[in-house]
Amino acid sequence: MNKAEAIIGYQTAMTAFKQLRNKGGITDNDLVEISRLMATKYGLSNRSLYLESNLLYAKERVSNSTKKG
């Protein structure tokens, strides 16, 4: 798998997990852990610009939630 395929695979998986989160099936914290697992699965660095959140610095994580509050 080349880098472009890895990025597409990661982003596709994360889109599905974000939909599940938006429906209440998983939490924001679950999504961060899933992002970490998917990055590993697809061979992406934890510093990759393509990740859903900053996996290195927990204090700087930003959730891509559409929920208010």
C-alpha positions as MATLAB code, in Angstrom:
seq = 'MNKAEAIIGYQTAMTAFKQLRNKGGITDNDLVEISRLMATKYGLSNRSLYLESNLLYAKERVSNSTKKG';
ca = [
       0.000    0.000    0.000;
       1.459    3.360   -0.973;
       1.126    6.533    1.119;
      -1.828    7.893   -0.866;
      -3.747    4.625   -0.404;
      -2.930    4.654    3.317;
      -4.251    8.208    3.708;
      -7.441    7.411    1.801;
      -7.954    4.238    3.853;
      -7.449    6.120    7.114;
      -9.764    8.970    6.149;
     -12.458    6.586    4.902;
     -12.369    4.610    8.145;
     -12.466    7.773   10.238;
     -15.474    9.091    8.307;
     -17.397    5.950    9.249;
     -16.329    6.219   12.899;
     -17.265    9.925   13.029;
     -20.746    9.036   11.786;
     -21.001    6.410   14.506;
     -19.907    8.987   17.093;
     -22.450   11.510   15.824;
     -25.180    8.887   16.301;
     -24.044    8.284   19.881;
     -22.480    4.876   19.287;
     -19.046    5.937   20.534;
     -17.649    8.868   22.517;
     -15.169   11.568   21.525;
     -12.559    9.768   23.636;
     -13.286    6.548   21.751;
     -12.791    8.422   18.498;
      -9.357    9.649   19.593;
      -8.293    6.085   20.437;
      -9.725    4.772   17.170;
      -7.807    7.488   15.316;
      -4.617    6.264   16.980;
      -5.365    2.653   16.052;
      -6.251    3.510   12.460;
      -3.072    5.587   12.085;
      -1.058    2.569   13.205;
      -3.013    0.231   10.940;
      -2.402    2.427    7.909;
       1.210    3.183    8.793;
       0.748    6.908    9.341;
       2.989    8.839   11.695;
       1.404   10.184   14.857;
       2.557   13.591   13.548;
       0.838   13.239   10.178;
      -1.155   16.203    8.946;
      -3.861   13.807    7.823;
      -4.836   12.606   11.298;
      -8.151   13.598   12.840;
      -6.490   14.878   15.991;
      -3.080   15.598   17.423;
      -2.084   12.257   18.949;
       1.142   13.579   20.450;
      -0.191   16.315   22.699;
      -3.425   15.419   24.472;
      -3.916   18.998   25.721;
      -4.015   20.245   22.127;
      -6.495   17.699   20.809;
      -9.459   19.133   19.015;
     -12.551   17.116   18.426;
     -14.136   17.463   15.015;
     -17.535   17.134   16.622;
     -20.612   18.787   15.212;
     -22.196   18.589   18.661;
     -22.619   21.820   20.573;
     -21.658   22.224   24.183;
];
